Amino acid sequence: MPATFYMYEFASPAMRDLVRSAWSVSYDAGDDAMPGLIAPDAHVELVFQTGEPCGLDLSGREYASSPRAMLYALRRGVLRLHPRGANTIAAIRVAPAVASAILGRSLVDLWNEPIDLSRVIGAEADELVELLARAPQCALGQILEAWLIKRLVDWDATHVRNHRLQNALFWKFANDPVAALADKLGVTSRTLRRHCERHAGLSPKQISLSGRILRSCIALRSKPELSLAVVASDLGFGDQSAFTNTFGHFVTMTPSQFRAEPIVYCEGAT
């Protein structure tokens, strides 16, 4: 039986604005339901598994079994999922500012490792997995939306501002100094640094660079006709060598290797 995929569109306009994507896949033992690699997109994925949890390969680090309720936030390395048996995976992807509000804490120590979500929010994570396990796959999106609405009940104008600041840093700006970034965003450098460290666990420069790396991943996959020199120039790197070195550090493979991968899951801009 082939794997079954669902993409969910939430009923609440507010949730549709805050969630980059919500999806699920259900597969039988022996299926390779998630072939390919997941690029480091500096977003946060909350993943719930109701069957046999999959194994993980995070840039060569092997995890025989992942947590049933898992958080992963990659800005460095690539992730591959390896099915270990029949399973249903349900997941939501959000920006760091939204994840910080969902979790009620900074992301400072949550980057680049698979995290057991029960360590962060307690038994609620396991209870949500059990609730998802009792529902048909088509209804999982409704359950996730209801859970998010509960977790984000205190979302207010300050959270909206945090989200907008991070999005602007991530998607709009290239290699500006922090003072120039702050000036473009209409805040002081100190305010920008404090905001980013408190809500994303990253500095403004780290967020901006993560955005450039992701945009380079998108360009390499969607525009194969572009030379590496052009991609480097378009994204504000000094030259192709600087781009290749920086890309290799964060993605753990060369741009050419990344471009040659058969299947890559890569977050895109809206």
SVG drawing of the C-alpha trace seen along z (x, -y; Angstrom):
<svg xmlns="http://www.w3.org/2000/svg" viewBox="-12 -53 49 57">
<polyline fill="none" stroke="black" stroke-width="0.4" points="0.0,0.0 1.6,-3.4 2.1,-6.1 -0.7,-8.5 0.0,-12.2 -2.2,-15.0 -1.6,-18.8 -3.9,-20.6 -5.3,-24.1 -6.4,-25.4 -9.8,-26.9 -8.6,-29.9 -7.1,-32.7 -4.8,-33.6 -3.4,-30.0 -3.0,-30.0 -0.8,-33.2 1.3,-31.7 1.9,-28.1 4.2,-27.7 2.8,-24.2 0.9,-21.3 1.1,-17.9 1.0,-14.1 2.2,-10.9 1.0,-7.4 3.0,-4.4 3.4,-0.7 6.4,1.3 9.0,1.4 7.9,-1.7 10.3,-4.6 7.8,-7.3 10.2,-10.2 13.0,-9.7 15.6,-12.4 17.0,-14.9 15.6,-17.8 17.5,-21.0 18.5,-23.3 15.7,-25.9 16.1,-27.6 12.4,-27.0 11.0,-24.8 9.2,-21.5 7.0,-19.9 6.6,-16.2 4.3,-13.6 4.5,-9.9 1.7,-7.5 3.3,-4.3 6.9,-3.0 9.1,-6.1 11.5,-6.6 15.3,-6.6 17.2,-9.8 20.4,-10.6 21.5,-14.2 24.6,-14.8 26.0,-11.4 24.9,-11.3 22.6,-8.3 19.6,-8.1 18.1,-4.6 14.7,-5.9 13.3,-9.4 11.1,-10.7 7.3,-10.1 6.8,-13.9 9.8,-15.6 11.1,-19.1 13.8,-19.8 15.1,-23.2 17.9,-22.9 20.1,-25.8 23.1,-23.5 23.2,-20.0 20.8,-18.0 18.3,-15.5 17.2,-12.1 14.3,-10.0 14.5,-6.2 11.3,-4.3 11.5,-1.5 8.0,-0.2 4.4,-1.2 3.9,-4.8 1.9,-8.0 3.8,-11.3 1.9,-14.5 3.9,-17.8 3.7,-21.5 6.4,-24.0 6.6,-27.5 9.0,-30.4 11.2,-30.7 9.1,-33.5 6.0,-31.4 7.8,-28.3 9.0,-30.4 5.4,-31.5 4.1,-27.9 6.7,-26.5 6.7,-29.5 10.5,-29.7 13.5,-30.7 15.0,-28.3 18.5,-29.0 19.4,-25.3 17.0,-23.7 18.8,-24.1 20.4,-21.4 19.4,-18.4 16.2,-16.2 14.6,-17.2 12.0,-15.1 9.1,-17.6 8.0,-16.1 11.2,-17.5 10.0,-21.0 6.3,-21.0 5.8,-17.9 3.2,-15.2 1.1,-17.3 3.3,-16.2 2.6,-12.5 -1.1,-13.2 -1.3,-14.9 0.4,-11.9 -2.2,-9.6 -5.0,-11.9 -3.6,-11.9 -3.3,-8.1 -7.0,-7.6 -8.1,-9.9 -8.3,-9.2 -5.5,-10.8 -7.8,-13.3 -8.7,-14.7 -5.2,-15.2 -5.0,-18.8 -8.0,-19.8 -6.4,-18.3 -3.1,-20.1 -5.0,-23.4 -7.0,-23.1 -3.7,-22.4 -2.0,-25.4 -4.9,-27.7 -4.7,-26.6 -0.9,-27.1 -1.1,-30.5 -4.0,-31.9 -1.7,-34.8 -0.5,-35.8 -0.7,-39.6 0.7,-42.6 4.2,-42.1 4.3,-38.6 3.2,-40.0 6.0,-42.5 8.5,-39.8 7.3,-37.6 7.6,-40.5 11.1,-41.4 12.3,-37.9 10.7,-37.5 12.2,-40.7 15.7,-39.6 15.3,-36.2 13.8,-36.9 14.6,-40.5 18.1,-41.4 21.5,-40.1 24.8,-40.9 24.3,-44.2 25.9,-45.1 23.5,-44.8 23.2,-48.6 22.1,-48.8 19.6,-46.0 18.2,-47.6 17.9,-50.9 16.0,-49.3 13.6,-47.7 13.1,-50.9 14.6,-49.6 17.8,-50.1 20.6,-47.6 20.3,-46.7 16.5,-46.0 17.1,-43.9 19.8,-41.8 17.7,-41.3 14.6,-40.4 16.4,-37.8 18.3,-36.1 15.2,-36.0 12.7,-34.7 14.9,-32.8 18.0,-31.9 20.0,-33.4 21.7,-36.7 20.3,-39.0 23.3,-38.1 22.7,-34.4 19.1,-34.8 20.0,-36.9 22.7,-34.4 20.3,-31.5 17.9,-33.2 20.7,-33.6 21.6,-30.0 18.0,-28.9 17.6,-31.2 20.7,-29.7 19.3,-26.2 16.1,-27.4 18.1,-28.9 20.3,-25.8 17.2,-23.6 14.8,-25.8 17.2,-27.4 19.7,-24.8 20.8,-27.0 22.4,-29.6 26.1,-29.2 27.4,-29.1 29.1,-32.5 25.7,-34.1 24.0,-32.4 26.8,-33.7 26.5,-37.3 22.8,-37.4 22.8,-36.5 25.5,-38.9 28.5,-36.7 31.9,-38.2 32.7,-35.6 32.1,-32.0 34.8,-30.7 33.2,-32.5 29.8,-31.1 31.0,-27.6 32.9,-27.6 29.9,-29.1 27.4,-26.8 29.6,-23.8 29.8,-24.8 26.0,-25.0 24.7,-22.4 27.6,-20.0 27.9,-19.3 29.1,-21.4 26.6,-23.4 27.2,-21.1 26.5,-18.0 23.3,-19.6 22.1,-20.5 22.7,-16.9 20.6,-15.3 17.6,-13.6 15.0,-14.8 15.3,-17.7 12.6,-19.1 13.3,-22.8 11.2,-25.6 10.2,-28.3 9.4,-32.0 5.8,-33.2"/>
</svg>
